[in-house]
Amino acid sequence: MAVHQVKRRKHLFTSKKKSFRALLSDCLGAVSFVFSLITLYKTFMNEGQATLNYGAAFMACVIIALAGFVMAVLSRKEPDCYYSFSYIGMILNGSVLVLSAVVIYLGAV
């Protein structure tokens, strides 16, 4: 007759929380990423002729991404928080900023 020992599960309770700035940065990054892709797609379908509306929408996406990137960096500096949302916000907003730099460079060439 074998006796099975029951393993005790170890739970780690922590006081870390999710940063509001990081979550807001993720939301801003997602919105700016989606709308910048939609704007680029609409411009492509218009045979490369960007209207003033498309340019204004893309510039608004860049401004939103810049604000989201700053919020992600500030949320990374908060103590006792989960930083994964901060990193996701930095990646999303940074990709929009890099995409805008590429579009501006290609438009200037």
N, C-alpha and C positions, 0 to 999 in steps of 0.2 A: 504494500500500500504506500503510494507516494504522497508525500505532503507537498502541496504547492504553496510556495511563499508568494504572497501578494506584494507586488512592488508598490511602494508608496509614491504617489505622484508628487513631484515638487512643483509648487506654484511660486512664481515670482511676482509679488505684488509691487508695483512701482507707482510713483507719484507723477510720472511723466504724462504730459497731455499733448494734444494736437494743437499746434499754433493756428490761431485764426488768420494771421497774416499769410501763413503758408497755404492754407486752404483757399484764401482769396487769390493768392498768386497763381495757384493751379487753375482756378476758374478763369482768371484773366488770360492766362496763357492758352487755355483751350479755346476760348472765344476768339482771341486774336489769331491763333493758328488756323482755325477753321475759316474765319472770314478772310484772311489773307489768301488762303488757297482758293476760296470762291472768287475773290477779286482777280487773281491771276488767271483762273480758268475762264472767267467772263472776258477778260482782255484777250486771251488766246483765241477764244471763239469769235471775237470781233476783229480777227486778223491782225492783232497786235496794236490796234488803235485804241489807246487808253483814253477814255473820256475823262472829263473833269470829276465826275462822280466816282469813277473807279480810283482815280488818284487820291481823292479825299478819303475814301474808305480805306485804302491801303495805308495812308499816312496816319489815320486814326488807329489802325491796327498796330502800327509801329509805336505810337505813343502809349497805347494800352500795354504793349509788350514791355516797353521800357519801365513803366510804372510797376508792372508785375514782377520784373526782374529785380527792381530795387526792393520790393516787398519780400521777395524770396531771400535776398541777401540779409535783410533785416531780421527776418524770422529765423534764419540760421544762427544768428547771434543770441537768440533768446535761450536762457538756461532751462534745463529740465524739460525739454520738448522732444518729440519725435522729429527727426530731421529728414525723413524720407520724402515728406511732402514738400519740404524746402528744395530738395534736389530735383524733384519732378518739376517744380515751378521754374527753377533755373534752366532746366533743359528745354522746356516748352517755350519759355519767353526768349531764351537765347537763340533757339532755332529760328524764331520769327525775326529776330534782329539780324541774324546772319543771312537769312533769306532776303530780307529787305536790302541789305548791303550788296548782295549779289545782283538783285534786280536793278538797283541804282547803277551799279558798275556796268552791267550789260546795256542799260539804257544810254549810258554816256559814251559807250564805244561805238 
